[in-house]
Amino acid sequence: MGKIWSGLFKPRGWVAKWLIFLALIAILALNASGALLPIREFLEAEHLTFALGNTEISAYDILNAILTFAVLVWLSAMISELAETQVHRFAGMRMANKELIIKFAQIAIYIIAALIGLDLIGLDLTTLTVFSGALGIGLGFGLQKTASNFISGLILLMEKSIEVDDLVELSDGTYGFIRRTGARYTLIETFDNKEILIPNEDFITNRVTNWTFSNNRARVEVPIGVSYDSDLEKVQEILLAAAKANPRCAKTPEPACYLRRFGDSSVDFLLHFWVDDVENGRWTPQSQVMMDIWNRFHAEGITIPFPQRDLHIRSGSLDNNRSSFKTEPPSRQGDNDD
């Protein structure tokens, strides 16, 4: 049902859009000319009329209001779509600024359409004060999350903390590119082509890592351990050479290799190198560098040890421990009775 209404108010083809618009205009024109007078008299019959306070509302009034608002909503959607198309054509403007202009334009268009519709159906705007309290309660409870997401979306657009095509990582592990920012949600496309709709509020209340906020550079880490028999200076030389040989390794800053600790079974190094295009991923260059390190280690006879433990047994202590556990055999109770 939702798709049907969406298709009526925002059809995708221009032919369908104009057909719906002309059909609605024709109905209103026939009503204004009096051609639909018999239908109007029937709908204004007493048994189809009810009172709301001091105002009588008939079925005709309801139908007229529905048609009027349908035309206005359709027209507002058309104008909003045209405005969005024109704004996207602006050259030299950041995408966040374009989205912000579009959001404010859509709000203004629909507010103006609502005021025009209320005036056309002859509803006094002062009577709406009766419903202001109920509307406030509805926004406070039923629409709290929706209003929060909408306001959060505006804040994100004004702050420009995230923009379309930014690479972001959320606190729950969601990792991907911003593809679209809407009034209620932000669309993230992950590296496996999943499209995840994230409420705008999550970008305000939770921690978000924007990998491309000010630049596209990122650091890649490769931890590795070698045996204690290895030439440590040679190991460091090999690690740096493998990083510099990778085509995606940035020239500035240069790769760095650190001796981190003497572990239980290995000497642990940590290799750092940078990539200038993190939007293309970090796993590929990391994997390529690790494969290169593996081949260079084999060529130089450097081994990556398995976890191992050295067990030292002192024979003297073992014999003393065994003698301490020697006991005399228990005597039988009947021996002294003989």
N, C-alpha and C positions, 0 to 999 in steps of 0.2 A: 504494500500500500504506500509506503514511504517513497518507493521508486516511481510510482505512478504520479504522485503529487509533485515530486521533483521534476519529472518529465513535462508536466503541464506548465509549471512556473519557470523552469529553466531548461527548455528543450535544446538539444544540441545542434540540430540543423536550422539554418536560417529560414528555409521554407516553412518548416513546422512552426517556428517562432512567429512568422508573419501571419500564418493561417490562424493560429490561436488568437493573436492580437486582433485581426480583422473580425473574427467570429465574436469576440467579446464586444468590440466597438459596434458591430451590427446589432447585437441584442440591446445595447444601451440606446442606440439611435432609434430602433423600433419602439422602445419604451417611451422615449421622449416625444416621438411623433404621434403617439396614441394608438399605434397599430396593435399594441398588446393590451389595450384597455379592457377587453373582456377578462383576460387573465388577471389583470390587476384588480378588477372588481371582485373576482372570485377570491383572490388571496387576501383582500381587505374585508372579507365577511366577518361578522361578529364572532362566529364560532372559531375563527382562526386568528383572533386578536386577544392579547392578554395585556394586563396593566403592570407596569413597573414603576411604583410610586405614583406620581401624577402623570406619567407618560404612558400612552397606549402604543403598543408595538404589535404590528400585524405580520403575517407571514410574508406579505409583499415587502415590508420594510426590511425584514431579515434577508430575503432574496436579493433585494436591491443593494443592501450593504455588502453581501458576499460578492456580487458581480462587480461592484465598484472597487472593492479592495483587491479582487482578482486582477482587474485591469491595472491598478496602481502597482501591485506587487510585480506583475509581469513587466510593466514598463520600468519599474525601479531596477529589476534584474537586468534588463536590457541596457539601461543607462550605466549601471555599475559595471557590466561586462565591457562596454565600449570604453569607459573611463580606465578600466584596468589595462585594456589593450593599448590605449594611448600612452599611459604612464610607462608601460614596459618598453615603449619605443624611445623613451628619453635616453640619449647617449651621455656618457660621462657621469651618470648618477649611480650610486651604490645600490645594490639590490635591497638592502635594509631600508633605505630611504624610500624606494619605490613602494615597498610593501606597506610602510607607514602611511604614505599618502593615499594608497588604495583603501586601507582600513578606515581612515577618517572620512574619505569620500563616500564609502559605502554606508557608514553610520549616518552621515548628513543626508544622503539620498533617501534612505528608508525613513528617517524621522520626518523629513518634508513630505514624503508620500503619505505617511500616517496622518499628519495634520490636515493635508488636503482631503484625504478620504473622510475624516471625521466631519469636516466642513461640508462636503458634498452630500452626505447623508442627513445633514441637518442636526447633528448632535452638538449640543452646547458643551463646550470644553469645560465649563465650570462644574458640570455635573460629574466630571471625572474625579473630583476631589473626594467623593464618597468612597471611591475604590482605591484611593491612594494608600490607606492603611493596609488593606488586604494585599495590594501589590507589594508593599514593603515587606510584609510577612512572607509572601511567596518568594521574593528574591532572597530573603534572609535564610530560608530553609530549603525550599525546593530547588532554587537556582543558585545556591551558594557556590558550588563547584564550577558551574558554568560561568558565572560572573568572575570568579577568581581566575579561571583560565583565560578569559577574555582580557582582563586587566593585565595579567602576567604577559600575555602576548604583546600588548602595547608597550609594556616596560621593556621587553626584550628588543623590540624594534627600535625604541628610542635610545636604549643603551648601546645597541649594536654589539652586544656581547656574543651573539651567535648570528650567523648569516647563512644564506643558501650556499651550498657546496663546502661549508666548513666541516672538518673532520672532528667529531666530538666523541667523548667517552663518558658515560654516566656512571654513577656510583654503584649501580647494580650490574655493571659489566657490559651494558649495551654499547656497541662500538660501531660507528658508521658515519655516513655523510648526511648533512641536512639537505633535504631535497625541496621541502616546502614548509612555510609557516602559515598556519591558519588562525582563525579566530579562537578556536578551542584547543587545537593540538598542533604539534610539530611532527612532520614526517621525516623519519630517519631510515636511510637505506643502508643495510649492513653489507659486508663484503661478500656474503653468500646470497645477495639479492633479496633478502627479507625486507619488507616495508613495515616498519613499526611506528605506530601512532603514539606519541608521547604527550601527555597533557602539558600544556605550557607552564602550569604551576610547578611541575617537577624541576624545571630549569631555574626557578627562582628559589625554591626551598631546599634543594639538594645540591651536592657538590658536582660540578660538571667540568671535565677537562676538555678544553678546546685546543686541539693540536695545531690548528692553523689560525689562531686568533690574530697574531701579529706577524708571523712568518710561517713558512712550510718546512722548517728545519726540525729534525728530531734526532735524538741519540739512540744508538743501538748498543746493547751490552751483550758480551759473549763471555761467560764464566767458564774456566777450563782448569783442570788439574793435571799435573805431570808427576812422574815418579821422582823419587829423591836422587836417583842416579843420573838425572838429566843435567845438561849444561843449561843453567837458568838464563844466562845471557843469550844463548842461542835460541832458547824458547821464546824469549821476549822479542828477539829479532824476527823470528818466523811469524809470530802473531801480528806484529806491525806490518810486515810485508804482505800478509794475506789480506789485511784490511785495505791497504793502499792499492792493491791489485784489483779490488772490486770496482766496477765502473760507476756504481752509485755512491761510493764513498766520497764525502765532501773533502775538498782540499783545505778548507778553513772552517772550523779548527781541524788540525791534523789529528789522526788517531792517536790514542794513548793507551799504554799497557802498564798495569800495576801488579806488583807482587802483593797479594792480599794477606795470606797467612800460610803458616806451616801446619797443614792438617794432619789428621791421624794416619792417613795412608797416601797423601799426595801434597805437592806444593801447589797452592791455588793462585792462579792469575785471573785478572779481570781486564778484558779488552773493551775499549770504548771507541766507537767511530760514529760519525754523523752522516745523515742523508739530507739532501736539500729538497726532496720531494716526498714528504711523509704521506701525502695523499695517495701515493702508489703503494703504500704498505711498507712495513718494516721486516716482516718475516722472510721475504725473498732475499734481501741482501744478507740478513743474518744467517740464513741457511747456506747461501753461497760461500760466505766467509768461513763457516764451520766446515764445509766440505773441503775447501782449499786447505784449511789447517790440518784436517785429517790426512790429506795426501802428502803435505809437506812433512808432517810428523813421521809418516811411514818411510819417506825417502831419507830422512835424517836419523832413523832408528830411535826416535823418541816415543815412549810408551805412555799411555793414559792408564794408570793402575786401577785395579779393582780395590774395593775396601778390604783392608786386611788388618789383622791383629797379631802382635808377637806375644807368645805365651812362654814365660820363663819358669821352669820347675826346679826348685832346689831339693836335691835328693836327701840331704841331711835333715832338713825340716820335715820332709815327708815321712822319713823313718821315725822321727820323734813323735809326729802326730799319730802314726800307726801304733807305736808302743803305748801311747797314753790311753788307747782304747782297749788294751788287753785286760781281761778280768779273769779271776779264778773261777773255775767251774763250780756251780752251786753244789753243796753237799746234800746227800740224800738224808732224809730225816730218820730213816731206819738204821743207819750205820751204827749209832751209839747204843741202840737197843740190844745189839748182839753181845 
